[in-house]
């Protein structure tokens, strides 16, 4: 199975997850989150969704900084 093509919307989702928003993700984004989990960019943890190293590396390659305050 070839990997997914990560687009700007996916980067936005990864940023939302990486910055640990307390707000739930929009339902329209949940299907894409499932794809990002399957591709190893995101993992489910007891405390919520977390970026994996692969997800963090992707954002770094794209020049995206995340405030994890």
ABEGO torsion letter per residue (X at the ends): XBBBBBBAAAAAAAAAAAAGBABBBBAAAAAAAAAAAAAGABBBBAAEBBBBAAAAAAAAAAGBBBBAX
